[in-house]
């Protein structure tokens, strides 16, 4: 008898982020769109996070489905995001998607860029 082992996801997609993506897709009236998170060079700390909507799943993309929506992360970006979580917040500073990243050794004040 073998027990099912739950495999840890390399990156998490919060309920709040999934719900916001679902609401945005309803506004856009395009259910083919997916939220893509990526990492690029730049920003005040060396790397920066980016978010965009994409209809296409590329070869090598990591996908997470939650609440009927999909999060995409390309293989290069995923290596910097392992153990992190894509989340969404609304507050006095406004509303935004963000990444809680345990790999970041420092971040900028706004949280949009980081270094490893």
PyMOL commands that set and color helices and strands:
alter all, ss='L'
color gray80, all
select helices_A, chain A and resi 15-28+75-81
alter helices_A, ss='H'
color red, helices_A
select strands_A, chain A and resi 11-13+34-41+47-54+62-66+69-73+84-91+94-100+106-107+113-115
alter strands_A, ss='S'
color yellow, strands_A
deselect
rebuild
show_as cartoon
